[in-house]
Amino acid sequence: MRAWWTTAYYELIKYSRMRSVLIILIGLPLLLILLLGSAFDTEMKPAKVALYTADQGEMRASIDSFWNDEAIKPFIKVLKAESEGEVQDFVREGIADYGVFIPADFSKRMLAGETAKWSTYSGRYEEKNIAADTVVNGYMAKVNLRLAAMETLGPELAAAADVADSQAAAGESPIATRNLGAGDSQEFGETSAIQYYSAAYLIMFLLYGGMSGALALLNQRESGTLQRMYAIPGSFRAIVFGIIVGAVMLAALQAVVIVAFTAYVYDVEWGSHFGWITLICLFTTAAGEGLAITIASFARTRKTTQTLFTIIVFSMTFLSGGMMTGIETMIGGADKLTINHWANTSLRAIMSGTDTSAVWSEIGMLGLIAFILSIIAVVRLPKVVSQHA
């Protein structure tokens, strides 16, 4: 017990001092997630609107109700300002994407039938300006239509028509959004782009992390370290097992850093079932270790093992849609033959809150793959650690 734990501990210490390994296994996936998640993100972020309302007239209640309406919250985030000058400062300094100042005489001029308008200030981003302009212009058009109805139909009939229109429009969004050239299809399913790539590259680099155990065994065999360990008192199997466990501990550290960093820095929503996510990461690491040891038992050299394993993991990531979304529909179900498919699908289901029975079936298949590869690895392990096997 002590032998394998000591070996595993010093293996982890060794990895922690290898900066190039940590950059590749932890830094690179975080960079890829940021680049691809940002590049393919089609979700509209709310425009931050600096607002100051000087009007205390009859329309103040209607104005406040408009800015607090749930229908505009997906598109508008209101930042309260204390003056028109502060609204302008917020927009100029980039604190707000757009600014609105409602003058003190707005209600009076509007009810008198005179020209009345809000002062608006555009920010740096055109798409934010368009969203805010659409919301503001929609309110102004609605107010003008209501006043015109009062002039034409009288207050009572206009009020009845207004109630009917309000009921018909209840829950409707003031802005309709579409992806040009993509119709209404959801390219990343029920997850966002950054969630999609977070799952894909977490799994891909966990597999690479699993390879480190096989490479460590090959490296120590080629340098003669394993043969010297075989000669010392104690269990040789425990030492070999400790080297493999050290690689598993590295993968655990890798998973914790990637999930925590993406959750708190990139605002990736991983769902609430972190126990399931832990199980998926464990099965993926075990599958990666098993596959790497199996390949190493045939390749026999560190360089050949690394090359073959890299090609296989790269191919599995591609076939499972980790590099190009939608590829699964073009390859006739070949993605289901990869480790990545079952791990990615279960992670995305957890992120989107899918029914637990569907998640468990995918985790079960991943666990079965990990078990089979682990059994094969145990059988083939003597070919990896023995000099003349």
C-alpha positions, 0 to 999 in steps of 0.5 A: 500500500505504502509503495504504490502511494509513495510512487504515485505521489512522486509521479505527481510531483514530477509532473508538476515540475514539467511546465511543458506538460502542464501547459499542453494538458491544462493551458492548451485546452483552456485556450482552445475553449476560449477561442472556439467558444467565442468564435462560434458563439451566436447567443445575443448578450444583453445590452447594458443601458444607462438610464436616467428618468427625469420625468415625474409626470403622468407617464412615469408609471408606464415608463418604469413598467416598460424598463422592468418588463421581463420581455426585454430583460434578455436584451436589455440590462438597465444601469441606473444613472443619476443625471444625463451627464452620468449617462453620457459618461457611462457610454463614453467610458464603456461601462454601458453599451447604450444610454437613454435620458428621459427629459422632465417634460416628456409626459407633458409634451406627449399628452399635449400632442407635441413632439416628444422624444428620449435622448439616446446615446449610441455606444461602441458596438453596433449590434448592441445599439441595434438591440437597444434602438429596437426596444426603445423605438418599440415603446415609442411606437406603442405610446404614439399608437395608444395616444392616437387611439385615444384621440380617435376612439375616445378614452374608454374604447381606447382602453378596451383595445389596449387591454386586448392588445396587451393580452394578445402580446403577453409573453412576446419578445420585442426582438426576433432573432435569427442566425443568417444562413443557418435558419432556425437550426441549433448548431450546438444542440441545447448547449452554447458554443462554449459549453460544447467546446468545454466538454469536447476539449476536456475529454480530449485532453483527459485522454491525453492525460491518460497517456502519460502513465503509459509513456512514464512506464516506457520511459522508465523501462528504456532508461533501465529504472524499472529493472532496478526497481524489480531488484529492490525489496517490495512489490514490483506490481505496486510500483507499476500501479503507483506510476499509473495512479500518478497519471490518474492523479494528474488527470484529476488535477487537470479536470478540476482546473479546467472545470473550475476555470471555465466555470468561474472565468468563462461563465460555463454552466456545467450543471449541478451534478458534479458527481456525475461529471467526476464519474465521466472524467474518471471513466474517460481517464481509465479508458485513456490509460487502458488504450495507451497501455494497449498501444504501448504493448504493441508499439514497444517504444515511447515515440511510436506510442505517442504518435499512434495514440495522438493520431487515434485521439485526434481522429476520435475527437474529429469523428465525435464532432469536437472539431467540426459540429454536425460531422456525426450526421455525415459519417453514418454513426461512426462517432458512436465507436469513439470514447469521446462520443459517449463522454461528450454526449453525457456531459452536454446532457448534464449541462442542458438538464436532460432526463437522468435516465438518458445520462445514465445510459451514456455514462454506463456505455462509457464505463463499459468501454473503460472496463474493457480497455482496462482489462485488455491493458492489464493483460498486455501490461507485462509487454510494457514493463518487461524488457524482454517480454 
